[in-house]
Amino acid sequence: MKDLVLIEGLHVDAVIGVYDWEKEILQNLVFDLEMAHDNRPAAATDDLSKTLDYEAISNFIKQYCLENTFELIETLAERLCAKLMDVFEFESILMTLRKPGAVSAARSVGVKIYRTR
Ligand SMILES: Nc1nc2c(c(=O)[nH]1)N=C([C@H](O)[C@@H](O)CO)CN2
């Protein structure tokens, strides 16, 4: 089992959706991330620069969602994972992206993708 760095329940507002009315409003999205990374070098040195900075990654996701609009949450998840892989040095990522307001009868709906280098 590999070490992981986690982000759970990251709430982000975004313009996202298939329908015209959705292109005029912000909707809440919730991200969960599991990123595989060897945590031993950071633990041995107590040095933030040797790990994945979950604060920096959270801020990156918020900024990306502010600057980009898509119809499908599948597209957002795929493109965001690709960008995160370019910028941050994890071995793999499991991203769950939920759109809690989309289906009123459901607690949440969403997608989950796993990408590796
Ligand atoms: N698999 C998906 N299904 C649907 C999506 C989506 O992004 N992925 N989006 C919509 C609409 O935008 C919906 O959220 C409006 O309530 C419908 N189905």
The ligand as a Tripos MOL2 file, in Angstrom:
@<TRIPOS>MOLECULE
LIG
   18    19     1     0     0
SMALL
NO_CHARGES

@<TRIPOS>ATOM
      1 N1        -22.8950   11.8140  -16.0520 N.pl3     1 LIG1
      2 C1        -23.3930   13.0760  -16.0620 C.ar      1 LIG1
      3 N2        -24.7080   13.2540  -16.1160 N.ar      1 LIG1
      4 C2        -25.2120   14.4970  -16.1350 C.ar      1 LIG1
      5 C3        -24.3700   15.6180  -16.0470 C.ar      1 LIG1
      6 C4        -22.9730   15.4020  -15.9700 C.ar      1 LIG1
      7 O1        -22.1470   16.3370  -15.8940 O.2       1 LIG1
      8 N3        -22.5160   14.1150  -15.9800 N.ar      1 LIG1
      9 N4        -24.9130   16.8710  -15.9980 N.2       1 LIG1
     10 C5        -26.2090   17.0690  -16.0460 C.2       1 LIG1
     11 C6        -26.7740   18.4050  -15.8720 C.3       1 LIG1
     12 O2        -25.8320   19.4150  -16.0430 O.3       1 LIG1
     13 C7        -27.4130   18.4040  -14.4750 C.3       1 LIG1
     14 O3        -26.3960   18.4670  -13.4690 O.3       1 LIG1
     15 C8        -28.4400   19.4660  -14.2620 C.3       1 LIG1
     16 O4        -29.1690   19.2170  -13.0770 O.3       1 LIG1
     17 C9        -27.1770   15.9700  -16.2150 C.3       1 LIG1
     18 N5        -26.5570   14.6680  -16.2080 N.pl3     1 LIG1
@<TRIPOS>BOND
     1     1     2 1
     2     2     3 ar
     3     2     8 ar
     4     3     4 ar
     5     4     5 ar
     6     4    18 1
     7     5     6 ar
     8     5     9 1
     9     6     7 2
    10     6     8 ar
    11     9    10 2
    12    10    11 1
    13    10    17 1
    14    11    12 1
    15    11    13 1
    16    13    14 1
    17    13    15 1
    18    15    16 1
    19    17    18 1
@<TRIPOS>SUBSTRUCTURE
     1 LIG1         1 GROUP 0 **** ****
